[in-house]
Amino acid sequence: MYEPQEMPQYAHFMTSGIASVVVETPDGAIAEVNLLGHEALVESMHLLGPTPMLTRCFMQVEGTALCMPFKELRQIFLQCEPLRRWVLQFVQNQAALTSQIAACNRLHSAEERMARWLLMVQDRVESKGLPLTQEFLGQMLGARRSTVALAASALQAGGLIKYRRGIVEILDRENLALAACDCYPLLKGLLRSLYSAA
Ligand SMILES: [Zn+2]
């Protein structure tokens, strides 16, 4: 969707699927700092000013978006007050979400974060089975493959998920929410507040 340090060519109003916003270090390690679904204008941060974004964004679960040239949206953003108000509300929401995820990445266990992450993905795609490789899950959680395998097998042993051939299926949503860290209800509240904002 966009690359670090570059102004995007297009703006995407997502209508389905999941995009991940990640930071990649020079040695190639990746950690996810945000996750976007049908609520998102992917390039909203870029609209605010000239600071180059250090993140990269890519589709992770196939989806659709309405799309327009970024420069045109930037022009409308400057002229159209209702659109600007909406974008600012969305960006504020994303700032709250990103800081919670930053704390979560540092403070909570891989198992808790995996549960939190799977629930966030499922809140945005209505499918039961999520196509996710262990390598990819590791990137999303900023964890080693062995840590991811351990966390996945703990969740699987509890009957919360089924993980087979790169597909994660959520079997018990209620208990998966109990296995997730306290960040999940907060992050879910942030997603809900976007839709209730006037
Ligand atoms: Zn957390």
Boltz pocket constraint, residues with backbone or C-beta under 6 A from the ligand:
constraints:
  - pocket:
      binder: B
      contacts: [[A, 100], [A, 103], [A, 104], [A, 105], [A, 108], [A, 112], [A, 113], [A, 116], [A, 181], [A, 182], [A, 183], [A, 184]]
      max_distance: 6.0
